[in-house]
């Protein structure tokens, strides 16, 4: 079963918060995304049921291997697409917002070509 865009956004946010703070709680996700605590709790329940997250004894949210893989994929897409749009002359605020939408629908083939042709190491 494919994960929905909202689930991808939650996983990406968990990854970012973990890197930034060293831990993630549902309230942190709610604040970061501007969602209510009950909405985030429902989403975390779905992600847990799908095996993408776990919680520890302190109720901190941890990405499972599958959750981390999805989060890292979406985050990389976000970073590359933002840079790509900025390189085309799009202002940063618009580029970041557009990248957030595009990252969920772009095919792996198209993404790989953008990465390969515009961001050669």
N, CA and C of each residue as an Amber inpcrd file, in Angstrom:
protein
   363
   0.8440000  -1.1880000   0.0000000   0.0000000   0.0000000   0.0000000
   0.8860000   1.2480000   0.0000000   0.6380000   2.1400000  -0.9420000
   1.4340000   3.3670000  -1.0400000   1.0180000   4.3470000   0.0510000
   1.9920000   5.0670000   0.5140000   1.7330000   6.0510000   1.5680000
   1.1770000   7.3310000   0.9320000   0.2670000   7.9920000   1.6230000
  -0.3310000   9.2220000   1.1170000   0.6230000  10.3940000   1.3090000
   0.3650000  11.4580000   0.5540000   1.1880000  12.6700000   0.6290000
   1.2680000  13.1990000   2.0510000   0.1600000  13.1970000   2.7710000
   0.1790000  13.7160000   4.1420000   1.1010000  12.8730000   5.0250000
   1.0870000  11.5650000   4.8220000   1.9790000  10.6900000   5.5730000
   3.4360000  10.9840000   5.2610000   3.7270000  11.2210000   3.9890000
   5.0960000  11.5850000   3.5960000   5.5240000  12.8740000   4.2810000
   4.6110000  13.8430000   4.3320000   4.9260000  15.1180000   4.9980000
   5.2110000  14.9210000   6.4850000   4.4120000  14.0920000   7.1300000
   4.6440000  13.8180000   8.5470000   6.0030000  13.1580000   8.7610000
   6.3160000  12.1550000   7.9390000   7.5980000  11.4610000   8.0960000
   8.7700000  12.4100000   7.8510000   8.6620000  13.2490000   6.8310000
   9.7160000  14.2290000   6.5500000   9.8860000  15.1850000   7.7360000
   8.7860000  15.6300000   8.2940000   8.8260000  16.5390000   9.4470000
   9.4660000  15.8620000  10.6500000   9.1370000  14.5990000  10.8910000
   9.7490000  13.8530000  12.0000000  11.2610000  13.7760000  11.8040000
  11.6990000  13.4880000  10.5890000  13.1310000  13.4250000  10.2850000
  13.8090000  14.7670000  10.5700000  13.2200000  15.8410000  10.0980000
  13.7920000  17.1820000  10.2860000  13.8530000  17.5480000  11.7660000
  12.7690000  17.2890000  12.5000000  12.7400000  17.6110000  13.9330000
  13.7540000  16.7830000  14.7130000  13.9080000  15.5110000  14.3490000
  14.8890000  14.6460000  15.0190000  16.2990000  15.2010000  14.8130000
  16.6000000  15.6320000  13.5810000  17.9130000  16.2100000  13.2870000
  18.1150000  17.5180000  14.0610000  17.0860000  18.3150000  14.1340000
  17.1720000  19.6280000  14.7780000  17.2240000  19.5460000  16.3020000
  16.3690000  18.6950000  16.8880000  16.2010000  18.6840000  18.3430000
  16.7690000  17.4610000  19.0420000  17.0110000  16.3980000  18.2910000
  17.4940000  15.1620000  18.8940000  16.3780000  14.2460000  19.3690000
  15.1520000  14.7170000  19.3490000  13.9830000  13.9300000  19.7440000
  12.7570000  14.5180000  19.0680000  11.6750000  13.7590000  19.0280000
  10.4280000  14.2330000  18.4270000   9.2560000  13.7370000  19.2640000
   8.3840000  14.6650000  19.6000000   7.1190000  14.3300000  20.2590000
   5.9790000  14.7870000  19.3570000   4.8040000  14.2490000  19.5540000
   3.6520000  14.6210000  18.7280000   3.4020000  16.1280000  18.7910000
   3.5670000  16.7190000  19.9530000   3.3260000  18.1600000  20.0930000
   4.3190000  18.9660000  19.2490000   5.5460000  18.4510000  19.1040000
   6.5420000  19.1230000  18.2650000   6.1080000  19.1050000  16.7970000
   5.5750000  17.9700000  16.3690000   5.0810000  17.8460000  14.9970000
   3.9060000  18.7910000  14.7870000   3.0000000  18.8370000  15.7600000
   1.8370000  19.7280000  15.6660000   2.2770000  21.1840000  15.5310000
   3.2240000  21.6060000  16.3460000   3.7150000  22.9890000  16.2780000
   4.4030000  23.2720000  14.9540000   5.2250000  22.3450000  14.4950000
   5.9820000  22.5360000  13.2510000   5.0520000  22.6750000  12.0430000
   4.0100000  21.8620000  12.0060000   3.1060000  21.8620000  10.8560000
   1.8980000  22.7770000  11.0220000   1.6880000  23.2620000  12.2450000
   0.5390000  24.1230000  12.4950000  -0.7770000  23.3530000  12.5370000
  -0.7060000  22.0770000  12.9440000  -1.8920000  21.2340000  13.0460000
  -2.2700000  21.0520000  14.5060000  -3.5070000  20.6190000  14.7360000
  -3.9450000  20.3590000  16.1110000  -3.3110000  19.0710000  16.6130000
  -3.1680000  18.9830000  17.9230000  -2.6080000  17.7850000  18.5500000
  -3.4440000  16.5430000  18.2220000  -4.8040000  16.6290000  18.2740000
  -5.5990000  15.4490000  17.9190000  -5.3790000  14.9940000  16.4670000
  -5.2230000  15.9480000  15.5280000  -4.9630000  15.5800000  14.1270000
  -3.6430000  14.8450000  14.0020000  -2.6280000  15.3470000  14.6820000
  -1.3120000  14.7120000  14.6370000  -1.3690000  13.3440000  15.3000000
  -2.0680000  13.2290000  16.3990000  -2.1950000  11.9350000  17.0870000
  -2.8430000  10.8870000  16.1800000  -3.8760000  11.2850000  15.4400000
  -4.5250000  10.3560000  14.5020000  -3.5380000   9.9320000  13.4160000
  -2.8010000  10.8970000  12.8770000  -1.8280000  10.5900000  11.8190000
  -0.7280000   9.6670000  12.3480000  -0.2600000   9.9170000  13.5630000
   0.7890000   9.0760000  14.1490000   0.2740000   7.6580000  14.3380000
  -0.9960000   7.5230000  14.6930000  -1.6090000   6.2100000  14.8630000
  -1.5960000   5.4370000  13.5400000  -1.9240000   6.1110000  12.4560000
  -1.9160000   5.4810000  11.1330000  -0.4930000   5.0870000  10.7440000
   0.4610000   5.9980000  10.9340000   1.8580000   5.7110000  10.5750000
   2.4230000   4.5660000  11.4070000   2.0050000   4.4940000  12.6660000
   2.4490000   3.4030000  13.5380000   1.8650000   2.0800000  13.0530000
   0.5820000   2.0830000  12.7250000  -0.0960000   0.8820000  12.2280000
   0.5510000   0.3950000  10.9300000   0.9960000   1.3250000  10.0790000
   1.6380000   0.9770000   8.8050000   3.1070000   0.5910000   8.9850000
   3.6260000   0.7300000  10.2150000   4.9880000   0.3070000  10.5050000
   6.0660000   1.3270000  10.1620000   5.6810000   2.6020000  10.0220000
   6.6510000   3.6450000   9.6620000   7.2380000   4.3730000  10.8670000
   6.5500000   4.2990000  11.9960000   7.0670000   4.9220000  13.2220000
   6.8270000   3.9940000  14.4070000   7.5700000   4.2730000  15.4810000
   7.3730000   3.6240000  16.7730000   7.4310000   4.7290000  17.8110000
   6.9940000   4.4370000  19.0250000   7.1810000   5.3730000  20.1260000
   7.9360000   4.6550000  21.2300000   8.7460000   5.4260000  21.9590000
   9.4980000   4.8160000  23.0580000   8.7800000   5.0550000  24.3800000
   9.4050000   4.6820000  25.4700000   8.7740000   4.7980000  26.7940000
   8.4910000   6.2510000  27.1840000   9.1870000   7.1950000  26.5700000
   8.9600000   8.6270000  26.8410000   7.9860000   9.2440000  25.8350000
   7.3360000   8.3970000  25.0380000   6.4200000   8.8390000  23.9800000
   7.0970000   9.6690000  22.8990000   8.3940000   9.4530000  22.7270000
   9.0890000  10.1030000  21.6250000   8.8470000   9.2780000  20.3750000
   8.7400000   9.9640000  19.2400000   8.4570000   9.3010000  17.9710000
   9.7740000   8.9270000  17.3060000   9.8650000   7.6770000  16.8900000
  11.0600000   7.1650000  16.2250000  10.6770000   6.6260000  14.8580000
  11.4640000   6.9430000  13.8490000  11.2300000   6.3910000  12.5210000
  11.7310000   4.9540000  12.4670000  10.9420000   4.0800000  11.8720000
  11.4050000   2.7220000  11.6100000  12.2570000   2.7760000  10.3390000
  12.8000000   1.6560000   9.9390000  13.6100000   1.6320000   8.7150000
  12.7870000   2.1100000   7.5120000  11.5650000   1.6250000   7.3870000
  10.7240000   2.0390000   6.2480000  10.3590000   3.5190000   6.3370000
  10.0660000   3.9830000   7.5520000   9.7370000   5.4000000   7.7360000
  10.9020000   6.3060000   7.4090000  12.0950000   5.9010000   7.8420000
  13.2990000   6.6940000   7.5610000  13.5800000   6.7520000   6.0640000
  13.4070000   5.6260000   5.3880000  13.6610000   5.5870000   3.9420000
  12.7250000   6.5460000   3.2010000  11.4580000   6.5190000   3.5350000
  10.4830000   7.4170000   2.9090000  10.8320000   8.8730000   3.2300000
  11.1000000   9.1520000   4.5080000  11.4110000  10.5230000   4.9390000
  12.6530000  11.0650000   4.2350000  13.6900000  10.2480000   4.1470000
  14.9290000  10.6980000   3.5040000  14.7160000  10.9320000   2.0070000
  13.9100000  10.0950000   1.3670000  13.6070000  10.2670000  -0.0570000
  12.8750000  11.5890000  -0.2900000  11.8550000  11.8460000   0.5130000
  11.0680000  13.0740000   0.3500000  11.9210000  14.2890000   0.6670000
  12.7330000  14.2140000   1.7110000  13.5840000  15.3480000   2.0890000
  14.6140000  15.6440000   0.9920000  15.2020000  14.6020000   0.4230000
  16.1620000  14.8230000  -0.6670000  15.4610000  15.4790000  -1.8520000
  14.2890000  15.0010000  -2.1960000  13.5270000  15.6030000  -3.2940000
  13.2630000  17.0710000  -3.0100000  12.8680000  17.3690000  -1.7910000
  12.5710000  18.7530000  -1.4080000  13.7990000  19.6420000  -1.5870000
  14.9260000  19.1740000  -1.0930000  16.1660000  19.9500000  -1.1810000
  16.5720000  20.1820000  -2.6380000  16.6040000  19.1170000  -3.4330000
  17.0420000  19.2160000  -4.8270000  16.0710000  20.0720000  -5.6410000
  14.7760000  19.8420000  -5.4750000  13.7960000  20.6020000  -6.2480000
  13.8020000  22.0780000  -5.8710000  13.9890000  22.3800000  -4.5950000
  14.0940000  23.7910000  -4.1760000  15.2830000  24.4570000  -4.8550000
  16.4350000  23.8040000  -4.7990000  17.6470000  24.3540000  -5.4330000
  17.4670000  24.4920000  -6.9390000  16.8400000  23.4950000  -7.5480000
  16.5920000  23.5160000  -8.9880000  15.7380000  24.7260000  -9.3640000
  14.6350000  24.9340000  -8.6610000  13.7470000  26.0510000  -8.9770000
  14.4370000  27.3890000  -8.7370000  15.2020000  27.4840000  -7.6670000
  15.9520000  28.7120000  -7.3830000  16.9650000  28.9710000  -8.5060000
  17.6100000  27.8990000  -8.9980000  18.5910000  28.0610000 -10.0770000
  17.9390000  28.5560000 -11.3670000  16.6310000  28.3440000 -11.4970000
  15.8990000  28.8300000 -12.6680000  15.4400000  30.2740000 -12.4970000
  15.6680000  30.8280000 -11.2940000  15.2910000  32.2150000 -11.0430000
  14.0330000  32.3910000 -10.2140000  13.4810000  31.3010000  -9.7060000
  12.3040000  31.3870000  -8.8380000  12.7670000  31.8790000  -7.4660000
  12.0020000  32.8080000  -6.8630000  12.3910000  33.2960000  -5.5360000
  12.3010000  32.1580000  -4.5260000  13.1110000  32.2470000  -3.4640000
  13.2560000  31.1400000  -2.5200000  11.9390000  30.7170000  -1.8830000
  11.1260000  31.6650000  -1.4600000   9.8690000  31.3230000  -0.7900000
   8.9560000  30.5120000  -1.7180000   8.8350000  30.9570000  -2.9570000
   8.0080000  30.2500000  -3.9310000   8.6150000  28.8920000  -4.2700000
   9.9360000  28.8490000  -4.4500000  10.6240000  27.6000000  -4.7950000
  10.4070000  26.5430000  -3.7190000  10.5370000  26.9310000  -2.4700000
  10.3680000  25.9880000  -1.3600000   8.9210000  25.4900000  -1.3080000
   7.9620000  26.3970000  -1.4780000   6.5480000  26.0040000  -1.4470000
   6.2160000  25.0750000  -2.6160000   6.7010000  25.4120000  -3.8070000
   6.4360000  24.5690000  -4.9720000   7.1180000  23.2090000  -4.8400000
   8.3490000  23.2020000  -4.3470000   9.0790000  21.9470000  -4.1620000
   8.3210000  21.0300000  -3.2200000   7.6820000  21.5900000  -2.2130000
   6.9200000  20.8120000  -1.2350000   5.7530000  20.0900000  -1.9100000
   5.1870000  20.7050000  -2.9230000   4.0920000  20.0510000  -3.6430000
   4.6190000  19.0620000  -4.6760000   5.6410000  19.4660000  -5.4130000
   6.1840000  18.6320000  -6.4940000   6.8170000  17.3490000  -5.9610000
   7.4540000  17.4310000  -4.7950000   8.2120000  16.2910000  -4.2630000
   7.3770000  15.0250000  -4.1160000   6.0760000  15.1790000  -4.0070000
   5.1980000  14.0230000  -3.7870000   4.7030000  13.3850000  -5.0820000
   4.7760000  14.1120000  -6.1860000   4.1820000  13.6050000  -7.4230000
   5.1960000  13.3480000  -8.5380000   6.3990000  13.8680000  -8.3940000
   7.3990000  13.6730000  -9.4440000   7.8290000  12.2010000  -9.4900000
   7.9870000  11.6950000 -10.7020000   8.4080000  10.2960000 -10.8460000
   9.8830000  10.1690000 -10.4800000  10.2870000   8.9900000 -10.0250000
  11.7150000   8.7780000  -9.7500000  12.5770000   9.0520000 -10.9850000
  12.0780000   8.6960000 -12.1580000  12.8200000   8.8940000 -13.4040000
  13.0710000  10.3890000 -13.6590000  12.0400000  11.2030000 -13.5480000
  12.1980000  12.6520000 -13.7580000  13.0970000  13.2690000 -12.6950000
  12.8920000  12.8580000 -11.4450000  13.7200000  13.3980000 -10.3660000
  15.1870000  13.0660000 -10.5890000  15.4670000  11.8170000 -10.9520000
  16.8530000  11.4010000 -11.1890000  17.4870000  12.2060000 -12.3190000
  16.7170000  12.5180000 -13.3570000  17.2520000  13.3100000 -14.4770000
  17.5610000  14.7420000 -14.0350000  16.7040000  15.3340000 -13.2180000
  16.9780000  16.6830000 -12.7000000  18.2560000  16.6540000 -11.8710000
  18.3530000  15.6910000 -10.9930000  19.5270000  15.5590000 -10.1330000
  20.7900000  15.3240000 -10.9710000  20.6900000  14.4530000 -11.9380000
  21.8290000  14.0920000 -12.7800000  22.3050000  15.2680000 -13.6470000
  21.3720000  16.0440000 -14.2020000  21.7360000  17.0940000 -15.1520000
  21.9920000  18.4560000 -14.5340000  21.4650000  18.7030000 -13.3610000
  21.6210000  20.0310000 -12.7790000  22.4900000  20.0520000 -11.5290000
  22.7610000  18.8970000 -10.9840000  23.5380000  18.8670000  -9.7350000
  24.6410000  17.8310000  -9.7940000  25.4480000  17.9490000 -10.8110000
  26.5800000  17.0290000 -10.9590000  27.5950000  17.3070000  -9.8770000
  28.0520000  16.2480000  -9.2560000  29.0370000  16.3780000  -8.1660000
  30.3990000  16.7210000  -8.7120000
